[in-house]
Amino acid sequence: MAESLQNTLVLYVGDHCPLCDKAKGVIYPLLQGNWCLKEVNITDDVELQRRYATRVPVVAVAGGKEKGWPFSAGQIRRLMEGPKSSS
């Protein structure tokens, strides 16, 4: 069964990545309530390397929305909030 990514930020990272450390510094203060961070190192996955090698760090949420570096806390907060309901 696939792991649920609801309320999970996935951070795609690489080995020895100073920008990834900066990204975590932006993200960790936002992890409140039931939100968590899952780090995925792309190094050992050919498909992830193809998709993200020149873009890490990249944050993704359930539903497929992504934001690549550079990003601000506000941009990640909006990503976490998801689409606004019109009702």
Gaussian input, Z-matrix of N, CA and C with variables (Angstrom, degrees):
# hf/3-21g

backbone

0 1
 N
 C     1     B1
 C     2     B2     1     A1
 N     3     B3     2     A2     1     D1
 C     4     B4     3     A3     2     D2
 C     5     B5     4     A4     3     D3
 N     6     B6     5     A5     4     D4
 C     7     B7     6     A6     5     D5
 C     8     B8     7     A7     6     D6
 N     9     B9     8     A8     7     D7
 C    10    B10     9     A9     8     D8
 C    11    B11    10    A10     9     D9
 N    12    B12    11    A11    10    D10
 C    13    B13    12    A12    11    D11
 C    14    B14    13    A13    12    D12
 N    15    B15    14    A14    13    D13
 C    16    B16    15    A15    14    D14
 C    17    B17    16    A16    15    D15
 N    18    B18    17    A17    16    D16
 C    19    B19    18    A18    17    D17
 C    20    B20    19    A19    18    D18
 N    21    B21    20    A20    19    D19
 C    22    B22    21    A21    20    D20
 C    23    B23    22    A22    21    D21
 N    24    B24    23    A23    22    D22
 C    25    B25    24    A24    23    D23
 C    26    B26    25    A25    24    D24
 N    27    B27    26    A26    25    D25
 C    28    B28    27    A27    26    D26
 C    29    B29    28    A28    27    D27
 N    30    B30    29    A29    28    D28
 C    31    B31    30    A30    29    D29
 C    32    B32    31    A31    30    D30
 N    33    B33    32    A32    31    D31
 C    34    B34    33    A33    32    D32
 C    35    B35    34    A34    33    D33
 N    36    B36    35    A35    34    D34
 C    37    B37    36    A36    35    D35
 C    38    B38    37    A37    36    D36
 N    39    B39    38    A38    37    D37
 C    40    B40    39    A39    38    D38
 C    41    B41    40    A40    39    D39
 N    42    B42    41    A41    40    D40
 C    43    B43    42    A42    41    D41
 C    44    B44    43    A43    42    D42
 N    45    B45    44    A44    43    D43
 C    46    B46    45    A45    44    D44
 C    47    B47    46    A46    45    D45
 N    48    B48    47    A47    46    D46
 C    49    B49    48    A48    47    D47
 C    50    B50    49    A49    48    D48
 N    51    B51    50    A50    49    D49
 C    52    B52    51    A51    50    D50
 C    53    B53    52    A52    51    D51
 N    54    B54    53    A53    52    D52
 C    55    B55    54    A54    53    D53
 C    56    B56    55    A55    54    D54
 N    57    B57    56    A56    55    D55
 C    58    B58    57    A57    56    D56
 C    59    B59    58    A58    57    D57
 N    60    B60    59    A59    58    D58
 C    61    B61    60    A60    59    D59
 C    62    B62    61    A61    60    D60
 N    63    B63    62    A62    61    D61
 C    64    B64    63    A63    62    D62
 C    65    B65    64    A64    63    D63
 N    66    B66    65    A65    64    D64
 C    67    B67    66    A66    65    D65
 C    68    B68    67    A67    66    D66
 N    69    B69    68    A68    67    D67
 C    70    B70    69    A69    68    D68
 C    71    B71    70    A70    69    D69
 N    72    B72    71    A71    70    D70
 C    73    B73    72    A72    71    D71
 C    74    B74    73    A73    72    D72
 N    75    B75    74    A74    73    D73
 C    76    B76    75    A75    74    D74
 C    77    B77    76    A76    75    D75
 N    78    B78    77    A77    76    D76
 C    79    B79    78    A78    77    D77
 C    80    B80    79    A79    78    D78
 N    81    B81    80    A80    79    D79
 C    82    B82    81    A81    80    D80
 C    83    B83    82    A82    81    D81
 N    84    B84    83    A83    82    D82
 C    85    B85    84    A84    83    D83
 C    86    B86    85    A85    84    D84
 N    87    B87    86    A86    85    D85
 C    88    B88    87    A87    86    D86
 C    89    B89    88    A88    87    D87
 N    90    B90    89    A89    88    D88
 C    91    B91    90    A90    89    D89
 C    92    B92    91    A91    90    D90
 N    93    B93    92    A92    91    D91
 C    94    B94    93    A93    92    D92
 C    95    B95    94    A94    93    D93
 N    96    B96    95    A95    94    D94
 C    97    B97    96    A96    95    D95
 C    98    B98    97    A97    96    D96
 N    99    B99    98    A98    97    D97
 C   100   B100    99    A99    98    D98
 C   101   B101   100   A100    99    D99
 N   102   B102   101   A101   100   D100
 C   103   B103   102   A102   101   D101
 C   104   B104   103   A103   102   D102
 N   105   B105   104   A104   103   D103
 C   106   B106   105   A105   104   D104
 C   107   B107   106   A106   105   D105
 N   108   B108   107   A107   106   D106
 C   109   B109   108   A108   107   D107
 C   110   B110   109   A109   108   D108
 N   111   B111   110   A110   109   D109
 C   112   B112   111   A111   110   D110
 C   113   B113   112   A112   111   D111
 N   114   B114   113   A113   112   D112
 C   115   B115   114   A114   113   D113
 C   116   B116   115   A115   114   D114
 N   117   B117   116   A116   115   D115
 C   118   B118   117   A117   116   D116
 C   119   B119   118   A118   117   D117
 N   120   B120   119   A119   118   D118
 C   121   B121   120   A120   119   D119
 C   122   B122   121   A121   120   D120
 N   123   B123   122   A122   121   D121
 C   124   B124   123   A123   122   D122
 C   125   B125   124   A124   123   D123
 N   126   B126   125   A125   124   D124
 C   127   B127   126   A126   125   D125
 C   128   B128   127   A127   126   D126
 N   129   B129   128   A128   127   D127
 C   130   B130   129   A129   128   D128
 C   131   B131   130   A130   129   D129
 N   132   B132   131   A131   130   D130
 C   133   B133   132   A132   131   D131
 C   134   B134   133   A133   132   D132
 N   135   B135   134   A134   133   D133
 C   136   B136   135   A135   134   D134
 C   137   B137   136   A136   135   D135
 N   138   B138   137   A137   136   D136
 C   139   B139   138   A138   137   D137
 C   140   B140   139   A139   138   D138
 N   141   B141   140   A140   139   D139
 C   142   B142   141   A141   140   D140
 C   143   B143   142   A142   141   D141
 N   144   B144   143   A143   142   D142
 C   145   B145   144   A144   143   D143
 C   146   B146   145   A145   144   D144
 N   147   B147   146   A146   145   D145
 C   148   B148   147   A147   146   D146
 C   149   B149   148   A148   147   D147
 N   150   B150   149   A149   148   D148
 C   151   B151   150   A150   149   D149
 C   152   B152   151   A151   150   D150
 N   153   B153   152   A152   151   D151
 C   154   B154   153   A153   152   D152
 C   155   B155   154   A154   153   D153
 N   156   B156   155   A155   154   D154
 C   157   B157   156   A156   155   D155
 C   158   B158   157   A157   156   D156
 N   159   B159   158   A158   157   D157
 C   160   B160   159   A159   158   D158
 C   161   B161   160   A160   159   D159
 N   162   B162   161   A161   160   D160
 C   163   B163   162   A162   161   D161
 C   164   B164   163   A163   162   D162
 N   165   B165   164   A164   163   D163
 C   166   B166   165   A165   164   D164
 C   167   B167   166   A166   165   D165
 N   168   B168   167   A167   166   D166
 C   169   B169   168   A168   167   D167
 C   170   B170   169   A169   168   D168
 N   171   B171   170   A170   169   D169
 C   172   B172   171   A171   170   D170
 C   173   B173   172   A172   171   D171
 N   174   B174   173   A173   172   D172
 C   175   B175   174   A174   173   D173
 C   176   B176   175   A175   174   D174
 N   177   B177   176   A176   175   D175
 C   178   B178   177   A177   176   D176
 C   179   B179   178   A178   177   D177
 N   180   B180   179   A179   178   D178
 C   181   B181   180   A180   179   D179
 C   182   B182   181   A181   180   D180
 N   183   B183   182   A182   181   D181
 C   184   B184   183   A183   182   D182
 C   185   B185   184   A184   183   D183
 N   186   B186   185   A185   184   D184
 C   187   B187   186   A186   185   D185
 C   188   B188   187   A187   186   D186
 N   189   B189   188   A188   187   D187
 C   190   B190   189   A189   188   D188
 C   191   B191   190   A190   189   D189
 N   192   B192   191   A191   190   D190
 C   193   B193   192   A192   191   D191
 C   194   B194   193   A193   192   D192
 N   195   B195   194   A194   193   D193
 C   196   B196   195   A195   194   D194
 C   197   B197   196   A196   195   D195
 N   198   B198   197   A197   196   D196
 C   199   B199   198   A198   197   D197
 C   200   B200   199   A199   198   D198
 N   201   B201   200   A200   199   D199
 C   202   B202   201   A201   200   D200
 C   203   B203   202   A202   201   D201
 N   204   B204   203   A203   202   D202
 C   205   B205   204   A204   203   D203
 C   206   B206   205   A205   204   D204
 N   207   B207   206   A206   205   D205
 C   208   B208   207   A207   206   D206
 C   209   B209   208   A208   207   D207
 N   210   B210   209   A209   208   D208
 C   211   B211   210   A210   209   D209
 C   212   B212   211   A211   210   D210
 N   213   B213   212   A212   211   D211
 C   214   B214   213   A213   212   D212
 C   215   B215   214   A214   213   D213
 N   216   B216   215   A215   214   D214
 C   217   B217   216   A216   215   D215
 C   218   B218   217   A217   216   D216
 N   219   B219   218   A218   217   D217
 C   220   B220   219   A219   218   D218
 C   221   B221   220   A220   219   D219
 N   222   B222   221   A221   220   D220
 C   223   B223   222   A222   221   D221
 C   224   B224   223   A223   222   D222
 N   225   B225   224   A224   223   D223
 C   226   B226   225   A225   224   D224
 C   227   B227   226   A226   225   D225
 N   228   B228   227   A227   226   D226
 C   229   B229   228   A228   227   D227
 C   230   B230   229   A229   228   D228
 N   231   B231   230   A230   229   D229
 C   232   B232   231   A231   230   D230
 C   233   B233   232   A232   231   D231
 N   234   B234   233   A233   232   D232
 C   235   B235   234   A234   233   D233
 C   236   B236   235   A235   234   D234
 N   237   B237   236   A236   235   D235
 C   238   B238   237   A237   236   D236
 C   239   B239   238   A238   237   D237
 N   240   B240   239   A239   238   D238
 C   241   B241   240   A240   239   D239
 C   242   B242   241   A241   240   D240
 N   243   B243   242   A242   241   D241
 C   244   B244   243   A243   242   D242
 C   245   B245   244   A244   243   D243
 N   246   B246   245   A245   244   D244
 C   247   B247   246   A246   245   D245
 C   248   B248   247   A247   246   D246
 N   249   B249   248   A248   247   D247
 C   250   B250   249   A249   248   D248
 C   251   B251   250   A250   249   D249
 N   252   B252   251   A251   250   D250
 C   253   B253   252   A252   251   D251
 C   254   B254   253   A253   252   D252
 N   255   B255   254   A254   253   D253
 C   256   B256   255   A255   254   D254
 C   257   B257   256   A256   255   D255
 N   258   B258   257   A257   256   D256
 C   259   B259   258   A258   257   D257
 C   260   B260   259   A259   258   D258

   B1=1.4424
   B2=1.5201
   B3=1.3203
   B4=1.4579
   B5=1.5166
   B6=1.3136
   B7=1.4534
   B8=1.5223
   B9=1.3086
   B10=1.4553
   B11=1.5164
   B12=1.3224
   B13=1.4567
   B14=1.5154
   B15=1.3383
   B16=1.4568
   B17=1.5264
   B18=1.3184
   B19=1.4699
   B20=1.5255
   B21=1.3187
   B22=1.4588
   B23=1.5159
   B24=1.3175
   B25=1.4579
   B26=1.5237
   B27=1.3122
   B28=1.4570
   B29=1.5247
   B30=1.3219
   B31=1.4532
   B32=1.5213
   B33=1.3245
   B34=1.4615
   B35=1.5183
   B36=1.3410
   B37=1.4566
   B38=1.5157
   B39=1.3239
   B40=1.4531
   B41=1.5188
   B42=1.3231
   B43=1.4633
   B44=1.5267
   B45=1.3251
   B46=1.4642
   B47=1.5245
   B48=1.3186
   B49=1.4670
   B50=1.5356
   B51=1.3352
   B52=1.4621
   B53=1.5313
   B54=1.3249
   B55=1.4645
   B56=1.5262
   B57=1.3230
   B58=1.4708
   B59=1.5208
   B60=1.3332
   B61=1.4615
   B62=1.5217
   B63=1.3244
   B64=1.4643
   B65=1.5248
   B66=1.3254
   B67=1.4601
   B68=1.5247
   B69=1.3347
   B70=1.4656
   B71=1.5249
   B72=1.3341
   B73=1.4600
   B74=1.5208
   B75=1.3150
   B76=1.4655
   B77=1.5293
   B78=1.3232
   B79=1.4647
   B80=1.5305
   B81=1.3308
   B82=1.4687
   B83=1.5280
   B84=1.3319
   B85=1.4700
   B86=1.5359
   B87=1.3115
   B88=1.4668
   B89=1.5311
   B90=1.3172
   B91=1.4672
   B92=1.5280
   B93=1.3064
   B94=1.4549
   B95=1.5146
   B96=1.3120
   B97=1.4556
   B98=1.5159
   B99=1.3089
   B100=1.4698
   B101=1.5271
   B102=1.3243
   B103=1.4603
   B104=1.5244
   B105=1.3270
   B106=1.4545
   B107=1.5297
   B108=1.3148
   B109=1.4609
   B110=1.5175
   B111=1.3153
   B112=1.4640
   B113=1.5214
   B114=1.3289
   B115=1.4545
   B116=1.5254
   B117=1.3247
   B118=1.4603
   B119=1.5252
   B120=1.3283
   B121=1.4560
   B122=1.5260
   B123=1.3201
   B124=1.4641
   B125=1.5191
   B126=1.3181
   B127=1.4593
   B128=1.5255
   B129=1.3293
   B130=1.4628
   B131=1.5216
   B132=1.3197
   B133=1.4644
   B134=1.5271
   B135=1.3171
   B136=1.4681
   B137=1.5258
   B138=1.3261
   B139=1.4665
   B140=1.5324
   B141=1.3332
   B142=1.4658
   B143=1.5216
   B144=1.3253
   B145=1.4659
   B146=1.5214
   B147=1.3292
   B148=1.4659
   B149=1.5231
   B150=1.3239
   B151=1.4623
   B152=1.5287
   B153=1.3394
   B154=1.4641
   B155=1.5266
   B156=1.3168
   B157=1.4665
   B158=1.5184
   B159=1.3101
   B160=1.4653
   B161=1.5219
   B162=1.3334
   B163=1.4685
   B164=1.5203
   B165=1.3409
   B166=1.4642
   B167=1.5209
   B168=1.3043
   B169=1.4557
   B170=1.5345
   B171=1.3266
   B172=1.4626
   B173=1.5241
   B174=1.3353
   B175=1.4599
   B176=1.5220
   B177=1.3367
   B178=1.4650
   B179=1.5177
   B180=1.3380
   B181=1.4633
   B182=1.5217
   B183=1.3397
   B184=1.4606
   B185=1.5201
   B186=1.2947
   B187=1.4574
   B188=1.5172
   B189=1.3392
   B190=1.4488
   B191=1.5164
   B192=1.3290
   B193=1.4656
   B194=1.5113
   B195=1.3459
   B196=1.4556
   B197=1.5223
   B198=1.3363
   B199=1.4576
   B200=1.5124
   B201=1.3223
   B202=1.4599
   B203=1.5116
   B204=1.3156
   B205=1.4573
   B206=1.5127
   B207=1.3102
   B208=1.4592
   B209=1.5275
   B210=1.3317
   B211=1.4591
   B212=1.5130
   B213=1.3104
   B214=1.4617
   B215=1.5237
   B216=1.3113
   B217=1.4633
   B218=1.5253
   B219=1.3328
   B220=1.4575
   B221=1.5250
   B222=1.3143
   B223=1.4635
   B224=1.5228
   B225=1.3147
   B226=1.4637
   B227=1.5243
   B228=1.3123
   B229=1.4702
   B230=1.5252
   B231=1.3324
   B232=1.4689
   B233=1.5266
   B234=1.3161
   B235=1.4630
   B236=1.5320
   B237=1.3197
   B238=1.4598
   B239=1.5218
   B240=1.3080
   B241=1.4662
   B242=1.5230
   B243=1.3042
   B244=1.4578
   B245=1.5068
   B246=1.3213
   B247=1.4690
   B248=1.5232
   B249=1.3002
   B250=1.4593
   B251=1.5158
   B252=1.3110
   B253=1.4643
   B254=1.5223
   B255=1.3166
   B256=1.4640
   B257=1.5161
   B258=1.3329
   B259=1.4688
   B260=1.4984
   A1=109.44
   A2=118.26
   A3=122.44
   A4=110.45
   A5=114.63
   A6=121.31
   A7=109.69
   A8=116.82
   A9=121.24
   A10=109.92
   A11=116.24
   A12=120.79
   A13=111.74
   A14=116.76
   A15=119.83
   A16=108.57
   A17=117.01
   A18=123.48
   A19=112.67
   A20=115.62
   A21=121.34
   A22=109.02
   A23=115.14
   A24=120.42
   A25=106.12
   A26=116.42
   A27=120.97
   A28=106.71
   A29=115.81
   A30=121.08
   A31=108.09
   A32=115.84
   A33=121.55
   A34=107.57
   A35=115.81
   A36=122.04
   A37=109.71
   A38=115.05
   A39=121.89
   A40=109.45
   A41=116.33
   A42=121.27
   A43=110.30
   A44=115.85
   A45=122.09
   A46=111.15
   A47=116.05
   A48=122.18
   A49=110.47
   A50=117.81
   A51=120.01
   A52=112.88
   A53=118.02
   A54=120.12
   A55=110.94
   A56=116.22
   A57=120.23
   A58=109.99
   A59=117.01
   A60=120.66
   A61=110.61
   A62=117.34
   A63=120.78
   A64=110.82
   A65=116.55
   A66=121.12
   A67=110.63
   A68=117.01
   A69=120.53
   A70=110.77
   A71=116.62
   A72=120.47
   A73=112.41
   A74=116.74
   A75=121.45
   A76=110.54
   A77=116.66
   A78=122.28
   A79=113.45
   A80=118.07
   A81=120.29
   A82=114.06
   A83=120.15
   A84=118.66
   A85=113.70
   A86=117.96
   A87=121.92
   A88=112.79
   A89=117.27
   A90=121.70
   A91=109.80
   A92=114.72
   A93=121.11
   A94=108.88
   A95=115.79
   A96=119.12
   A97=109.89
   A98=115.85
   A99=119.84
   A100=112.65
   A101=118.66
   A102=121.89
   A103=110.20
   A104=115.96
   A105=120.97
   A106=109.19
   A107=114.84
   A108=121.87
   A109=108.68
   A110=115.15
   A111=121.38
   A112=107.06
   A113=116.29
   A114=120.64
   A115=109.38
   A116=115.51
   A117=121.39
   A118=107.54
   A119=115.50
   A120=120.52
   A121=107.95
   A122=115.82
   A123=120.88
   A124=113.29
   A125=117.70
   A126=122.84
   A127=114.18
   A128=117.65
   A129=120.30
   A130=114.08
   A131=117.30
   A132=120.48
   A133=108.81
   A134=116.31
   A135=121.79
   A136=111.27
   A137=117.73
   A138=120.85
   A139=111.02
   A140=116.86
   A141=119.34
   A142=110.96
   A143=118.03
   A144=120.64
   A145=110.57
   A146=115.80
   A147=119.95
   A148=110.50
   A149=116.83
   A150=121.54
   A151=113.49
   A152=117.52
   A153=119.59
   A154=116.07
   A155=119.73
   A156=121.63
   A157=113.99
   A158=117.41
   A159=119.72
   A160=112.14
   A161=117.00
   A162=120.24
   A163=114.06
   A164=119.90
   A165=119.95
   A166=110.33
   A167=115.94
   A168=128.95
   A169=112.02
   A170=115.08
   A171=122.70
   A172=107.65
   A173=116.36
   A174=122.19
   A175=107.85
   A176=116.30
   A177=121.64
   A178=109.18
   A179=115.21
   A180=122.04
   A181=108.38
   A182=114.95
   A183=120.13
   A184=108.61
   A185=116.36
   A186=120.76
   A187=112.40
   A188=117.31
   A189=120.43
   A190=117.18
   A191=118.20
   A192=118.91
   A193=109.78
   A194=115.46
   A195=122.44
   A196=110.51
   A197=114.36
   A198=120.84
   A199=107.35
   A200=115.73
   A201=120.87
   A202=111.19
   A203=114.91
   A204=122.08
   A205=109.39
   A206=120.73
   A207=126.87
   A208=111.47
   A209=115.81
   A210=120.74
   A211=110.07
   A212=114.32
   A213=121.05
   A214=109.50
   A215=116.10
   A216=121.14
   A217=109.85
   A218=117.39
   A219=121.06
   A220=112.09
   A221=117.12
   A222=120.33
   A223=110.95
   A224=117.35
   A225=119.98
   A226=110.21
   A227=117.86
   A228=121.05
   A229=110.69
   A230=116.89
   A231=120.56
   A232=111.05
   A233=117.01
   A234=121.36
   A235=109.56
   A236=116.78
   A237=122.03
   A238=111.95
   A239=116.38
   A240=120.77
   A241=111.64
   A242=117.26
   A243=121.05
   A244=111.79
   A245=115.60
   A246=119.96
   A247=110.86
   A248=115.36
   A249=121.65
   A250=109.65
   A251=115.54
   A252=121.64
   A253=109.56
   A254=116.84
   A255=120.41
   A256=111.78
   A257=118.31
   A258=119.67
   A259=112.10
   D1=136.91
   D2=-178.61
   D3=-70.28
   D4=143.51
   D5=178.59
   D6=-71.58
   D7=135.92
   D8=179.10
   D9=-75.10
   D10=134.74
   D11=178.14
   D12=-105.51
   D13=10.01
   D14=178.32
   D15=-59.76
   D16=130.12
   D17=-178.97
   D18=60.47
   D19=30.31
   D20=175.46
   D21=-124.07
   D22=129.65
   D23=169.45
   D24=-93.59
   D25=128.13
   D26=176.01
   D27=-102.56
   D28=124.36
   D29=179.00
   D30=-110.66
   D31=112.68
   D32=176.71
   D33=-83.77
   D34=124.41
   D35=-175.02
   D36=-130.70
   D37=167.68
   D38=174.06
   D39=-122.95
   D40=173.06
   D41=176.88
   D42=-69.61
   D43=142.73
   D44=174.56
   D45=50.26
   D46=55.56
   D47=-172.68
   D48=-114.16
   D49=96.51
   D50=179.40
   D51=-60.82
   D52=-34.12
   D53=177.92
   D54=-65.75
   D55=-32.80
   D56=177.97
   D57=-64.82
   D58=-38.92
   D59=176.72
   D60=-63.84
   D61=-41.13
   D62=176.42
   D63=-62.82
   D64=-41.05
   D65=179.63
   D66=-61.38
   D67=-43.08
   D68=178.37
   D69=-61.72
   D70=-35.48
   D71=177.44
   D72=-63.93
   D73=-30.53
   D74=176.18
   D75=-76.84
   D76=-39.75
   D77=-171.90
   D78=-78.64
   D79=-45.54
   D80=-172.21
   D81=-53.43
   D82=-41.48
   D83=178.72
   D84=-64.53
   D85=-17.62
   D86=-178.77
   D87=-86.49
   D88=-11.36
   D89=-174.56
   D90=-81.53
   D91=84.48
   D92=178.98
   D93=-120.88
   D94=164.09
   D95=-179.04
   D96=66.47
   D97=-130.31
   D98=-176.38
   D99=-101.26
   D100=18.31
   D101=178.25
   D102=-81.85
   D103=144.83
   D104=175.84
   D105=-139.54
   D106=163.94
   D107=179.31
   D108=-113.84
   D109=130.96
   D110=174.92
   D111=-117.26
   D112=117.06
   D113=177.45
   D114=-89.70
   D115=133.14
   D116=177.85
   D117=-123.94
   D118=115.13
   D119=177.82
   D120=-83.14
   D121=125.54
   D122=-175.48
   D123=-82.05
   D124=-7.87
   D125=-170.83
   D126=-55.56
   D127=-41.22
   D128=-174.15
   D129=-99.43
   D130=14.02
   D131=-177.94
   D132=-126.76
   D133=111.68
   D134=-175.16
   D135=-59.52
   D136=-42.80
   D137=-179.06
   D138=-65.56
   D139=-43.46
   D140=177.97
   D141=-65.56
   D142=-36.69
   D143=175.79
   D144=-61.77
   D145=-42.32
   D146=179.57
   D147=-61.15
   D148=-42.32
   D149=-175.89
   D150=-77.34
   D151=-36.55
   D152=-167.02
   D153=-123.40
   D154=-1.45
   D155=-171.62
   D156=-52.60
   D157=-40.58
   D158=-178.33
   D159=-97.86
   D160=6.33
   D161=-174.39
   D162=-118.00
   D163=-12.89
   D164=-174.97
   D165=-62.27
   D166=144.27
   D167=2.04
   D168=-81.37
   D169=146.82
   D170=176.79
   D171=-130.89
   D172=133.51
   D173=176.74
   D174=-104.17
   D175=136.72
   D176=178.05
   D177=-131.80
   D178=150.79
   D179=175.11
   D180=-125.78
   D181=167.29
   D182=177.09
   D183=-54.54
   D184=143.43
   D185=-178.19
   D186=97.19
   D187=-7.08
   D188=174.12
   D189=91.77
   D190=-1.30
   D191=179.02
   D192=-72.94
   D193=138.78
   D194=-177.61
   D195=-134.39
   D196=156.12
   D197=172.51
   D198=-141.32
   D199=122.23
   D200=177.95
   D201=-90.46
   D202=161.24
   D203=178.22
   D204=-68.58
   D205=141.35
   D206=5.89
   D207=-85.50
   D208=148.16
   D209=175.44
   D210=-144.06
   D211=156.65
   D212=179.89
   D213=-104.13
   D214=167.40
   D215=175.79
   D216=-59.84
   D217=-39.76
   D218=179.44
   D219=-62.35
   D220=-40.64
   D221=178.82
   D222=-65.61
   D223=-40.30
   D224=178.74
   D225=-69.85
   D226=-38.68
   D227=176.99
   D228=-59.05
   D229=-43.53
   D230=178.33
   D231=-65.21
   D232=-36.96
   D233=176.65
   D234=-62.78
   D235=-39.88
   D236=179.33
   D237=-68.45
   D238=-33.34
   D239=-179.23
   D240=-71.90
   D241=-27.55
   D242=178.91
   D243=74.52
   D244=-170.35
   D245=-178.42
   D246=-67.65
   D247=143.37
   D248=178.15
   D249=-81.22
   D250=137.59
   D251=176.51
   D252=-76.53
   D253=140.43
   D254=-179.93
   D255=-91.15
   D256=-0.71
   D257=-179.06
   D258=-92.48

